[in-house]
Amino acid sequence: MARGKMDVATRLERQEKKIIKMTDELEQAKEEYKRLQEEKKKDDIRKITDAYFKSKRTLDEVLDFLKGKANI
């Protein structure tokens, strides 16, 4: 038996389901991206804090350095 074409309504319904699924996946990917950005930010803050505690510079000197105003 030859395979017949699906009617337009069925094809539209399938496309709508695809779009909904892809939209959900996109939202999940965005949330994961934000979570990873926050994780990176916290890691960067930890690295800066560790470097500050290991240095012999004052907080003002370190902040000036980070702002690009330091004469270190």
Jmol script that loads the backbone (N, CA, C; Angstrom):
load data "model"
ATOM      1  N   MET A   1       0.837  -1.173   0.000  1.00  0.00           N
ATOM      2  CA  MET A   1       0.000   0.000   0.000  1.00  0.00           C
ATOM      3  C   MET A   1       0.888   1.244   0.000  1.00  0.00           C
ATOM      4  N   ALA A   2       0.611   2.165  -0.864  1.00  0.00           N
ATOM      5  CA  ALA A   2       1.403   3.383  -0.976  1.00  0.00           C
ATOM      6  C   ALA A   2       1.118   4.290   0.223  1.00  0.00           C
ATOM      7  N   ARG A   3       2.143   4.907   0.636  1.00  0.00           N
ATOM      8  CA  ARG A   3       2.018   5.803   1.777  1.00  0.00           C
ATOM      9  C   ARG A   3       1.430   7.133   1.303  1.00  0.00           C
ATOM     10  N   GLY A   4       0.336   7.529   1.908  1.00  0.00           N
ATOM     11  CA  GLY A   4      -0.342   8.751   1.492  1.00  0.00           C
ATOM     12  C   GLY A   4       0.202   9.965   2.227  1.00  0.00           C
ATOM     13  N   LYS A   5      -0.071  11.124   1.698  1.00  0.00           N
ATOM     14  CA  LYS A   5       0.322  12.379   2.344  1.00  0.00           C
ATOM     15  C   LYS A   5      -0.582  12.643   3.537  1.00  0.00           C
ATOM     16  N   MET A   6       0.031  13.208   4.578  1.00  0.00           N
ATOM     17  CA  MET A   6      -0.774  13.608   5.729  1.00  0.00           C
ATOM     18  C   MET A   6      -1.509  14.890   5.370  1.00  0.00           C
ATOM     19  N   ASP A   7      -2.646  15.060   5.976  1.00  0.00           N
ATOM     20  CA  ASP A   7      -3.365  16.295   5.694  1.00  0.00           C
ATOM     21  C   ASP A   7      -2.675  17.468   6.383  1.00  0.00           C
ATOM     22  N   VAL A   8      -2.971  18.637   5.942  1.00  0.00           N
ATOM     23  CA  VAL A   8      -2.317  19.856   6.419  1.00  0.00           C
ATOM     24  C   VAL A   8      -2.516  20.048   7.916  1.00  0.00           C
ATOM     25  N   ALA A   9      -3.683  19.759   8.426  1.00  0.00           N
ATOM     26  CA  ALA A   9      -3.967  19.951   9.849  1.00  0.00           C
ATOM     27  C   ALA A   9      -3.050  19.079  10.707  1.00  0.00           C
ATOM     28  N   THR A  10      -2.820  17.843  10.277  1.00  0.00           N
ATOM     29  CA  THR A  10      -1.934  16.945  11.022  1.00  0.00           C
ATOM     30  C   THR A  10      -0.500  17.453  10.977  1.00  0.00           C
ATOM     31  N   ARG A  11      -0.075  17.913   9.815  1.00  0.00           N
ATOM     32  CA  ARG A  11       1.290  18.434   9.690  1.00  0.00           C
ATOM     33  C   ARG A  11       1.475  19.690  10.528  1.00  0.00           C
ATOM     34  N   LEU A  12       0.459  20.554  10.550  1.00  0.00           N
ATOM     35  CA  LEU A  12       0.523  21.756  11.382  1.00  0.00           C
ATOM     36  C   LEU A  12       0.626  21.391  12.859  1.00  0.00           C
ATOM     37  N   GLU A  13      -0.155  20.424  13.274  1.00  0.00           N
ATOM     38  CA  GLU A  13      -0.144  19.991  14.670  1.00  0.00           C
ATOM     39  C   GLU A  13       1.240  19.466  15.054  1.00  0.00           C
ATOM     40  N   ARG A  14       1.851  18.686  14.168  1.00  0.00           N
ATOM     41  CA  ARG A  14       3.189  18.153  14.439  1.00  0.00           C
ATOM     42  C   ARG A  14       4.214  19.285  14.528  1.00  0.00           C
ATOM     43  N   GLN A  15       4.098  20.264  13.644  1.00  0.00           N
ATOM     44  CA  GLN A  15       5.024  21.393  13.680  1.00  0.00           C
ATOM     45  C   GLN A  15       4.860  22.187  14.962  1.00  0.00           C
ATOM     46  N   GLU A  16       3.626  22.391  15.398  1.00  0.00           N
ATOM     47  CA  GLU A  16       3.382  23.107  16.651  1.00  0.00           C
ATOM     48  C   GLU A  16       4.033  22.376  17.821  1.00  0.00           C
ATOM     49  N   LYS A  17       3.896  21.059  17.852  1.00  0.00           N
ATOM     50  CA  LYS A  17       4.513  20.267  18.920  1.00  0.00           C
ATOM     51  C   LYS A  17       6.027  20.396  18.879  1.00  0.00           C
ATOM     52  N   LYS A  18       6.596  20.391  17.671  1.00  0.00           N
ATOM     53  CA  LYS A  18       8.040  20.560  17.521  1.00  0.00           C
ATOM     54  C   LYS A  18       8.498  21.909  18.073  1.00  0.00           C
ATOM     55  N   ILE A  19       7.738  22.936  17.715  1.00  0.00           N
ATOM     56  CA  ILE A  19       8.080  24.293  18.154  1.00  0.00           C
ATOM     57  C   ILE A  19       8.016  24.394  19.671  1.00  0.00           C
ATOM     58  N   ILE A  20       6.977  23.831  20.258  1.00  0.00           N
ATOM     59  CA  ILE A  20       6.832  23.863  21.716  1.00  0.00           C
ATOM     60  C   ILE A  20       7.998  23.126  22.377  1.00  0.00           C
ATOM     61  N   LYS A  21       8.353  21.973  21.855  1.00  0.00           N
ATOM     62  CA  LYS A  21       9.461  21.199  22.407  1.00  0.00           C
ATOM     63  C   LYS A  21      10.771  21.964  22.288  1.00  0.00           C
ATOM     64  N   MET A  22      11.008  22.558  21.127  1.00  0.00           N
ATOM     65  CA  MET A  22      12.249  23.301  20.912  1.00  0.00           C
ATOM     66  C   MET A  22      12.300  24.552  21.786  1.00  0.00           C
ATOM     67  N   THR A  23      11.145  25.203  21.997  1.00  0.00           N
ATOM     68  CA  THR A  23      11.083  26.373  22.862  1.00  0.00           C
ATOM     69  C   THR A  23      11.430  25.994  24.298  1.00  0.00           C
ATOM     70  N   ASP A  24      10.907  24.873  24.762  1.00  0.00           N
ATOM     71  CA  ASP A  24      11.230  24.389  26.106  1.00  0.00           C
ATOM     72  C   ASP A  24      12.723  24.090  26.225  1.00  0.00           C
ATOM     73  N   GLU A  25      13.286  23.446  25.204  1.00  0.00           N
ATOM     74  CA  GLU A  25      14.720  23.131  25.222  1.00  0.00           C
ATOM     75  C   GLU A  25      15.561  24.403  25.231  1.00  0.00           C
ATOM     76  N   LEU A  26      15.123  25.417  24.472  1.00  0.00           N
ATOM     77  CA  LEU A  26      15.834  26.689  24.450  1.00  0.00           C
ATOM     78  C   LEU A  26      15.808  27.343  25.825  1.00  0.00           C
ATOM     79  N   GLU A  27      14.663  27.344  26.478  1.00  0.00           N
ATOM     80  CA  GLU A  27      14.550  27.932  27.817  1.00  0.00           C
ATOM     81  C   GLU A  27      15.457  27.202  28.808  1.00  0.00           C
ATOM     82  N   GLN A  28      15.490  25.891  28.728  1.00  0.00           N
ATOM     83  CA  GLN A  28      16.372  25.117  29.605  1.00  0.00           C
ATOM     84  C   GLN A  28      17.831  25.448  29.330  1.00  0.00           C
ATOM     85  N   ALA A  29      18.183  25.594  28.061  1.00  0.00           N
ATOM     86  CA  ALA A  29      19.564  25.927  27.696  1.00  0.00           C
ATOM     87  C   ALA A  29      19.940  27.314  28.213  1.00  0.00           C
ATOM     88  N   LYS A  30      19.004  28.258  28.131  1.00  0.00           N
ATOM     89  CA  LYS A  30      19.254  29.607  28.646  1.00  0.00           C
ATOM     90  C   LYS A  30      19.472  29.581  30.153  1.00  0.00           C
ATOM     91  N   GLU A  31      18.647  28.814  30.868  1.00  0.00           N
ATOM     92  CA  GLU A  31      18.793  28.710  32.319  1.00  0.00           C
ATOM     93  C   GLU A  31      20.136  28.098  32.693  1.00  0.00           C
ATOM     94  N   GLU A  32      20.537  27.065  31.963  1.00  0.00           N
ATOM     95  CA  GLU A  32      21.831  26.435  32.215  1.00  0.00           C
ATOM     96  C   GLU A  32      22.965  27.416  31.939  1.00  0.00           C
ATOM     97  N   TYR A  33      22.835  28.212  30.888  1.00  0.00           N
ATOM     98  CA  TYR A  33      23.847  29.213  30.546  1.00  0.00           C
ATOM     99  C   TYR A  33      23.980  30.245  31.666  1.00  0.00           C
ATOM    100  N   LYS A  34      22.844  30.725  32.181  1.00  0.00           N
ATOM    101  CA  LYS A  34      22.873  31.687  33.289  1.00  0.00           C
ATOM    102  C   LYS A  34      23.519  31.064  34.522  1.00  0.00           C
ATOM    103  N   ARG A  35      23.175  29.807  34.807  1.00  0.00           N
ATOM    104  CA  ARG A  35      23.748  29.122  35.966  1.00  0.00           C
ATOM    105  C   ARG A  35      25.266  29.002  35.823  1.00  0.00           C
ATOM    106  N   LEU A  36      25.721  28.666  34.638  1.00  0.00           N
ATOM    107  CA  LEU A  36      27.159  28.535  34.401  1.00  0.00           C
ATOM    108  C   LEU A  36      27.864  29.889  34.493  1.00  0.00           C
ATOM    109  N   GLN A  37      27.215  30.950  34.025  1.00  0.00           N
ATOM    110  CA  GLN A  37      27.790  32.288  34.160  1.00  0.00           C
ATOM    111  C   GLN A  37      27.961  32.652  35.629  1.00  0.00           C
ATOM    112  N   GLU A  38      26.952  32.367  36.433  1.00  0.00           N
ATOM    113  CA  GLU A  38      27.030  32.652  37.867  1.00  0.00           C
ATOM    114  C   GLU A  38      28.145  31.835  38.520  1.00  0.00           C
ATOM    115  N   GLU A  39      28.255  30.580  38.125  1.00  0.00           N
ATOM    116  CA  GLU A  39      29.305  29.716  38.659  1.00  0.00           C
ATOM    117  C   GLU A  39      30.680  30.273  38.316  1.00  0.00           C
ATOM    118  N   LYS A  40      30.853  30.740  37.075  1.00  0.00           N
ATOM    119  CA  LYS A  40      32.125  31.317  36.647  1.00  0.00           C
ATOM    120  C   LYS A  40      32.416  32.586  37.433  1.00  0.00           C
ATOM    121  N   LYS A  41      31.397  33.421  37.623  1.00  0.00           N
ATOM    122  CA  LYS A  41      31.561  34.667  38.363  1.00  0.00           C
ATOM    123  C   LYS A  41      32.020  34.384  39.797  1.00  0.00           C
ATOM    124  N   LYS A  42      31.399  33.397  40.434  1.00  0.00           N
ATOM    125  CA  LYS A  42      31.800  33.038  41.800  1.00  0.00           C
ATOM    126  C   LYS A  42      33.225  32.515  41.834  1.00  0.00           C
ATOM    127  N   ASP A  43      33.594  31.739  40.827  1.00  0.00           N
ATOM    128  CA  ASP A  43      34.958  31.217  40.755  1.00  0.00           C
ATOM    129  C   ASP A  43      35.957  32.356  40.558  1.00  0.00           C
ATOM    130  N   ASP A  44      35.601  33.331  39.704  1.00  0.00           N
ATOM    131  CA  ASP A  44      36.471  34.490  39.495  1.00  0.00           C
ATOM    132  C   ASP A  44      36.641  35.288  40.783  1.00  0.00           C
ATOM    133  N   ILE A  45      35.548  35.469  41.503  1.00  0.00           N
ATOM    134  CA  ILE A  45      35.601  36.205  42.771  1.00  0.00           C
ATOM    135  C   ILE A  45      36.509  35.471  43.758  1.00  0.00           C
ATOM    136  N   ARG A  46      36.391  34.148  43.796  1.00  0.00           N
ATOM    137  CA  ARG A  46      37.245  33.358  44.693  1.00  0.00           C
ATOM    138  C   ARG A  46      38.713  33.525  44.317  1.00  0.00           C
ATOM    139  N   LYS A  47      39.017  33.518  43.026  1.00  0.00           N
ATOM    140  CA  LYS A  47      40.411  33.671  42.579  1.00  0.00           C
ATOM    141  C   LYS A  47      40.969  35.033  42.956  1.00  0.00           C
ATOM    142  N   ILE A  48      40.148  36.069  42.764  1.00  0.00           N
ATOM    143  CA  ILE A  48      40.590  37.419  43.128  1.00  0.00           C
ATOM    144  C   ILE A  48      40.812  37.517  44.627  1.00  0.00           C
ATOM    145  N   THR A  49      39.908  36.967  45.397  1.00  0.00           N
ATOM    146  CA  THR A  49      40.035  36.996  46.863  1.00  0.00           C
ATOM    147  C   THR A  49      41.279  36.243  47.312  1.00  0.00           C
ATOM    148  N   ASP A  50      41.512  35.063  46.748  1.00  0.00           N
ATOM    149  CA  ASP A  50      42.721  34.291  47.094  1.00  0.00           C
ATOM    150  C   ASP A  50      43.983  35.065  46.758  1.00  0.00           C
ATOM    151  N   ALA A  51      43.998  35.701  45.592  1.00  0.00           N
ATOM    152  CA  ALA A  51      45.171  36.474  45.183  1.00  0.00           C
ATOM    153  C   ALA A  51      45.392  37.648  46.132  1.00  0.00           C
ATOM    154  N   TYR A  52      44.313  38.293  46.546  1.00  0.00           N
ATOM    155  CA  TYR A  52      44.430  39.414  47.483  1.00  0.00           C
ATOM    156  C   TYR A  52      45.021  38.962  48.814  1.00  0.00           C
ATOM    157  N   PHE A  53      44.534  37.842  49.344  1.00  0.00           N
ATOM    158  CA  PHE A  53      45.043  37.358  50.626  1.00  0.00           C
ATOM    159  C   PHE A  53      46.498  36.926  50.539  1.00  0.00           C
ATOM    160  N   LYS A  54      46.921  36.453  49.375  1.00  0.00           N
ATOM    161  CA  LYS A  54      48.310  36.032  49.203  1.00  0.00           C
ATOM    162  C   LYS A  54      49.243  37.218  48.941  1.00  0.00           C
ATOM    163  N   SER A  55      48.691  38.341  48.506  1.00  0.00           N
ATOM    164  CA  SER A  55      49.528  39.493  48.172  1.00  0.00           C
ATOM    165  C   SER A  55      49.861  40.292  49.425  1.00  0.00           C
ATOM    166  N   LYS A  56      50.815  41.184  49.256  1.00  0.00           N
ATOM    167  CA  LYS A  56      51.200  42.068  50.354  1.00  0.00           C
ATOM    168  C   LYS A  56      50.675  43.475  50.099  1.00  0.00           C
ATOM    169  N   ARG A  57      49.712  43.582  49.195  1.00  0.00           N
ATOM    170  CA  ARG A  57      49.156  44.879  48.836  1.00  0.00           C
ATOM    171  C   ARG A  57      47.913  45.159  49.669  1.00  0.00           C
ATOM    172  N   THR A  58      47.602  46.450  49.797  1.00  0.00           N
ATOM    173  CA  THR A  58      46.376  46.835  50.500  1.00  0.00           C
ATOM    174  C   THR A  58      45.183  46.631  49.563  1.00  0.00           C
ATOM    175  N   LEU A  59      44.022  46.652  50.146  1.00  0.00           N
ATOM    176  CA  LEU A  59      42.810  46.501  49.353  1.00  0.00           C
ATOM    177  C   LEU A  59      42.698  47.626  48.322  1.00  0.00           C
ATOM    178  N   ASP A  60      43.013  48.858  48.746  1.00  0.00           N
ATOM    179  CA  ASP A  60      42.950  49.986  47.812  1.00  0.00           C
ATOM    180  C   ASP A  60      43.919  49.804  46.646  1.00  0.00           C
ATOM    181  N   GLU A  61      45.113  49.294  46.931  1.00  0.00           N
ATOM    182  CA  GLU A  61      46.088  49.046  45.855  1.00  0.00           C
ATOM    183  C   GLU A  61      45.565  47.988  44.883  1.00  0.00           C
ATOM    184  N   VAL A  62      44.978  46.946  45.423  1.00  0.00           N
ATOM    185  CA  VAL A  62      44.443  45.881  44.569  1.00  0.00           C
ATOM    186  C   VAL A  62      43.289  46.405  43.722  1.00  0.00           C
ATOM    187  N   LEU A  63      42.389  47.180  44.336  1.00  0.00           N
ATOM    188  CA  LEU A  63      41.259  47.739  43.587  1.00  0.00           C
ATOM    189  C   LEU A  63      41.726  48.699  42.501  1.00  0.00           C
ATOM    190  N   ASP A  64      42.706  49.532  42.827  1.00  0.00           N
ATOM    191  CA  ASP A  64      43.262  50.430  41.812  1.00  0.00           C
ATOM    192  C   ASP A  64      43.869  49.630  40.662  1.00  0.00           C
ATOM    193  N   PHE A  65      44.558  48.559  40.991  1.00  0.00           N
ATOM    194  CA  PHE A  65      45.155  47.706  39.963  1.00  0.00           C
ATOM    195  C   PHE A  65      44.078  47.120  39.060  1.00  0.00           C
ATOM    196  N   LEU A  66      43.007  46.625  39.667  1.00  0.00           N
ATOM    197  CA  LEU A  66      41.924  46.031  38.885  1.00  0.00           C
ATOM    198  C   LEU A  66      41.222  47.057  38.008  1.00  0.00           C
ATOM    199  N   LYS A  67      41.199  48.300  38.469  1.00  0.00           N
ATOM    200  CA  LYS A  67      40.577  49.376  37.687  1.00  0.00           C
ATOM    201  C   LYS A  67      41.533  49.927  36.635  1.00  0.00           C
ATOM    202  N   GLY A  68      42.793  49.508  36.692  1.00  0.00           N
ATOM    203  CA  GLY A  68      43.782  49.980  35.721  1.00  0.00           C
ATOM    204  C   GLY A  68      44.412  51.299  36.114  1.00  0.00           C
ATOM    205  N   LYS A  69      44.309  51.667  37.387  1.00  0.00           N
ATOM    206  CA  LYS A  69      44.833  52.945  37.855  1.00  0.00           C
ATOM    207  C   LYS A  69      46.080  52.774  38.714  1.00  0.00           C
ATOM    208  N   ALA A  70      46.584  51.578  38.791  1.00  0.00           N
ATOM    209  CA  ALA A  70      47.658  51.297  39.747  1.00  0.00           C
ATOM    210  C   ALA A  70      49.014  51.735  39.237  1.00  0.00           C
ATOM    211  N   ASN A  71      49.839  52.101  40.169  1.00  0.00           N
ATOM    212  CA  ASN A  71      51.249  52.386  39.911  1.00  0.00           C
ATOM    213  C   ASN A  71      52.080  51.346  40.627  1.00  0.00           C
ATOM    214  N   ILE A  72      51.740  50.108  40.435  1.00  0.00           N
ATOM    215  CA  ILE A  72      52.420  49.027  41.152  1.00  0.00           C
ATOM    216  C   ILE A  72      53.609  48.548  40.354  1.00  0.00           C
TER     217      ILE A  72
END
end "model"
wireframe off; spacefill off
backbone 0.3
color backbone group
